Amino acid sequence: MSPTLDEAAGELYAVEPGRFTAERTRLARAARDDADSETAKAIGELRRPTTSAWLVNQLVRSDADEVTHLDQLGHDLREAQAALDATRMRDLTKQRQQLVAVLVRQADEIAAGAETKISTAVRRELEDTLGAAVADEQAAQAVFSGRLTRALTYAGFGEVDITEATATPLGASRPTMRRGDTKLADAKHSTEKHSTEKHSTTKHVSRPSKNTTSKQSHEPAEKTDQQAARRTQAEAQVQTARTELESAEESLRQKEQELDEATSEHDELQTRLNHLQAEVVSLRRQLDTGERRIAHAERDRKREERQLKDATRALERAEAALDRLEKP
């Protein structure tokens, strides 16, 4: 039996970003094989989460105490704001900053376990999204749905924009939501009802007169054939576009990975360059010291040479005087 949209979303947003496209294709194909084209289409349209959204989804699914605390902290902070309790707001704001920092470190661990590197931009999106969940109730519902597709941002006032921020519409209860499946069921029921009514009405329509021209009798068939051809062409275009989209998503994921690797390599090279520059400075100082020692030694050597010459001349004069004294 093929999965419902809710079941497919629950499974999809638990996998790593690199596996998302393949899993989505598999689940959509399962629904299509089960002749549930509407669910297959809905599954195929589920958006791949950004890296920060994926990490938030994994934090929510981890059921950590800090995640539960974040939910309660948001409720308490909104109560304090409504009551204009400045003292409590300051205390809760400090707690929020500490808690968000802890959750970001947990997200680092999750990413490391999945061999995914977190850039500075992704870490900032994590902080913004978790902060938005504390500040705004709708944002909290989006975050705790476990099906976030993009980062959230709170401007400091008003409501957080959660447009297309979740894979499926937010329901009254969280995190398990069934509204997506209900809509599909209602749509399917409406289609079947409309088809039944149309069929019933057709039965009561009087048959056309035998005098009706052959052109009129052939027109519905021709229109049906044209509609079928257009539908086949449209389906082929949709499939082509979906394939191109999946290819683009995979290419984007690879480029994001390459960017993260290049950024990491750049940071490492910059660190090495800083060390080498510091070493060059140290070597230059040592070289300057050595050159000064050489200059001092050269002056000392010249001074000693002069003293040696003076001593040699003095010795020569003394020996000459001695020779003169020894002669009869």
Summary of the structure (lengths in Angstrom):
residues: 328
radius of gyration: 40.1
end to end distance: 140.0
largest distance: 175.2
contacts: 847
relative contact order: 0.07
helix: 77%
strand: 1%
